[in-house]
């Protein structure tokens, strides 16, 4: 039997990437992520998330110094 997987929304992708980066991703969500038809949304959101984190760290350091 073929299982048809719905595409994840951008909000679901963001929540999944954030949970993964914080280390609190559940096993069920982890499996669901790997069943998605495309990895591109996860890459885009991951890059934006990392750039945002770097920007936040630079801002905090500049405010402290």
C-alpha positions as CSV (number, residue, x, y, z in Angstrom):
1,X,0.0,0.0,0.0
2,X,1.4,3.4,-1.0
3,X,1.4,6.0,1.8
4,X,0.8,9.6,0.5
5,X,2.5,12.2,2.6
6,X,1.1,15.8,2.7
7,X,3.7,18.5,2.3
8,X,4.6,20.3,5.5
9,X,3.6,24.0,5.9
10,X,6.4,26.6,6.4
11,X,5.3,26.9,10.1
12,X,5.6,23.1,10.6
13,X,9.0,23.2,9.0
14,X,10.1,26.1,11.2
15,X,8.9,24.3,14.3
16,X,10.7,21.1,13.3
17,X,14.0,22.9,12.5
18,X,13.8,24.9,15.8
19,X,13.1,21.7,17.8
20,X,15.9,19.9,16.1
21,X,18.4,22.6,16.7
22,X,17.4,22.8,20.4
23,X,17.6,19.0,20.6
24,X,14.0,18.4,21.6
25,X,12.6,16.9,18.4
26,X,10.3,13.9,19.0
27,X,10.9,10.6,17.2
28,X,7.5,10.8,15.4
29,X,8.2,14.3,14.1
30,X,11.7,13.2,13.1
31,X,10.3,10.4,11.0
32,X,7.7,12.6,9.5
33,X,10.3,15.1,8.4
34,X,12.2,12.4,6.5
35,X,9.0,11.3,4.7
36,X,8.6,14.8,3.2
37,X,8.9,14.9,-0.6
38,X,11.5,17.8,-0.6
39,X,14.3,18.7,1.6
40,X,14.5,22.3,0.2
41,X,12.2,23.9,2.8
42,X,14.2,22.5,5.7
43,X,17.5,23.7,4.2
44,X,16.1,27.2,3.6
45,X,14.6,27.5,7.1
46,X,17.8,26.0,8.7
47,X,20.0,28.6,7.0
48,X,17.6,31.4,8.0
49,X,17.6,30.1,11.6
50,X,21.4,29.8,11.8
51,X,21.8,33.4,10.3
52,X,19.3,34.7,12.8
53,X,21.2,33.0,15.7
54,X,24.5,34.5,14.5
55,X,22.9,37.9,14.1
56,X,21.4,37.7,17.6
57,X,24.8,36.7,19.1
58,X,26.6,39.6,17.3
59,X,23.9,42.0,18.6
60,X,24.3,40.8,22.2
61,X,28.0,41.0,22.1
62,X,27.9,44.5,20.7
63,X,25.5,45.6,23.3
64,X,27.6,44.2,26.1
65,X,30.9,45.6,24.8
